[in-house]
Amino acid sequence: MESENHLKAITLLLVENDPGDTRLIKDALARLRYITVDLICASSLENAFVCLESRKSDVVISNLDLPDSRGLETLSKLSEKVPEIPIIVLTGDDDEELAVGALKSGAQDYLRKGQINNISILYRSIRYSIERNRLIQHLKSISITDELTGLYNRRGFLMLARKQLELAARMNKTMWLLYMDVDNMKWINDNLGHNEGDNALRNTANILQQTFRESDILARIGGDEFAVIAFEESKTGADSMTSRISTDMANFNSKENRAYQLSISIGAVSCDTSPDCDISMLLSMADKLMYEQKMTRK
């Protein structure tokens, strides 16, 4: 067996309804040399969900044929419940087709039950599944994250905003979209350099993060353009949010001695529980209102 020490201790959820197979896997996990396994056992999919809600697991090993779920549907339900956790499926020795189907459906690896006593194979499967999953989650993160500010990028914003629209409709809540543009960015870049322009964008992102809640969706969707999706119950939600931004930005400007005052122009539109709300339409409307405010200021 390899001697890499990438993993020292993990929490593993085993979903298996056969007591004999459960004992075999427990014994095999106890013999692993390089990692300590905190094992949680579940004998059904429902029980697995209860365990996942109460304890954070690093990896799941699951039989696909359970009392309350069978085949690839089991994997699908587990993946939907915990998309960020790697899943290794257990198959019979003659279930090659099922194993391949599981990999195509998102499982990180599969183990034949006849391989369980092979400690080297078991260790590699656990270790590689966790490492591959970490890489996948990292790639997903950077694909929807703006490198400069750490906020979501346009792709991430559009993806999550659509989910928020669906949530707003289900919860019967009003959702607001704010479209913002940093003022005088061309002057900052031309006169103070692009490094200072980048600082202005990062500072704007920090101010927005201080202003809004963690549950709100913040993004840099263009060069100097930002957007926020937020739930605000008040009828004057837009005024309340823009007032908070102005206050936080004024506090920031009062503490810094720079050649410019950081400011942004804002357009805000709301979407109630109507299923006809379209994120692209809302962005276009908010962009127009933002531009009107910017022209008024000029």
C-alpha positions, 0 to 999 in steps of 0.5 A, spaced: 500 500 500 502 507 498 504 511 504 501 517 502 498 521 509 493 525 505 488 523 510 489 522 517 481 521 520 475 521 516 467 520 518 464 515 513 457 513 512 456 506 510 449 505 508 448 497 508 442 493 510 445 486 510 448 485 517 453 480 514 456 485 509 456 491 514 460 487 519 465 485 513 466 492 511 467 495 519 472 490 520 476 492 513 475 499 515 478 498 522 484 495 519 486 501 515 493 503 517 493 510 514 487 513 516 482 513 522 475 512 520 469 514 524 464 510 522 456 511 521 452 506 519 445 506 516 440 500 514 436 504 509 436 511 505 431 514 510 436 513 516 442 515 511 438 522 510 437 522 518 445 521 519 447 526 514 443 531 517 446 530 524 453 529 522 457 531 517 461 525 513 467 526 508 465 520 504 459 515 503 459 508 501 452 505 499 449 499 497 444 501 491 439 496 493 436 498 500 429 497 503 426 503 501 430 505 494 433 501 489 438 501 483 441 508 480 435 511 484 438 511 490 445 514 488 440 520 485 437 521 491 443 521 495 447 526 490 441 530 490 441 530 498 449 531 499 452 534 492 458 536 495 460 529 498 463 523 494 459 517 494 462 510 493 457 505 491 457 497 493 455 492 487 455 485 487 461 481 483 456 481 477 453 488 477 459 491 472 453 494 468 450 497 474 457 500 476 458 503 470 452 506 470 453 509 477 460 512 475 456 515 469 451 518 474 456 521 479 459 516 483 466 517 485 468 510 485 465 503 486 467 497 490 465 490 488 463 486 495 468 481 494 473 486 494 472 489 501 477 485 504 483 487 500 485 493 504 489 496 499 483 497 494 479 499 499 484 505 502 485 507 494 478 508 493 476 512 499 482 516 498 482 517 491 474 519 491 475 524 496 481 527 493 477 527 486 471 530 489 475 536 492 478 537 485 471 537 482 468 542 488 474 546 487 473 547 479 466 548 480 467 553 485 472 557 480 467 556 474 462 561 478 467 565 482 470 572 480 477 571 481 478 579 483 473 580 488 471 573 491 464 574 489 460 570 484 461 571 477 456 572 471 455 565 470 454 563 478 449 569 479 445 567 473 445 560 476 443 562 483 438 567 481 434 563 477 434 558 483 432 564 488 426 566 483 423 559 484 424 559 492 421 566 492 415 563 488 414 557 493 415 562 499 411 567 497 416 572 498 418 578 494 425 578 491 429 584 489 435 585 484 440 591 484 444 592 479 450 597 480 456 600 477 462 603 480 462 611 478 468 614 475 472 607 474 475 610 467 478 616 471 481 612 476 484 607 471 486 612 467 489 617 472 491 612 478 492 606 474 489 599 473 492 597 480 488 602 484 482 600 479 482 593 482 482 596 489 476 600 488 473 594 485 475 589 491 473 595 496 466 595 493 465 588 493 467 588 501 462 594 502 457 590 499 458 583 503 458 588 509 451 591 507 448 584 505 446 578 509 450 571 507 443 568 504 443 574 499 447 573 492 452 578 490 456 578 484 461 582 480 457 580 473 462 585 469 468 590 469 465 595 474 458 592 474 455 588 480 449 585 482 445 583 488 439 578 489 436 579 496 429 578 499 426 584 502 419 584 505 418 592 506 415 595 501 420 600 501 425 595 500 429 598 495 430 604 499 432 601 505 437 597 501 440 603 497 440 607 504 444 601 507 449 601 501 450 609 502 451 609 509 456 603 509 460 606 503 460 613 506 463 610 512 468 607 508 470 613 505 471 617 511 476 612 513 480 613 507 485 618 504 484 617 497 484 621 491 477 619 489 471 618 493 468 611 492 461 611 489 456 607 485 450 608 481 444 603 483 438 600 479 433 596 483 427 592 481 422 587 484 419 580 483 413 578 487 411 571 487 409 571 479 412 565 476 413 569 469 419 573 472 425 572 468 432 574 471 434 576 464 428 581 464 430 583 471 437 585 469 435 589 463 430 593 467 435 594 473 440 596 468 436 601 465 434 604 472 442 604 474 444 608 467 438 613 468 441 614 475 448 615 473 446 620 467 442 624 473 448 624 477 453 627 471 
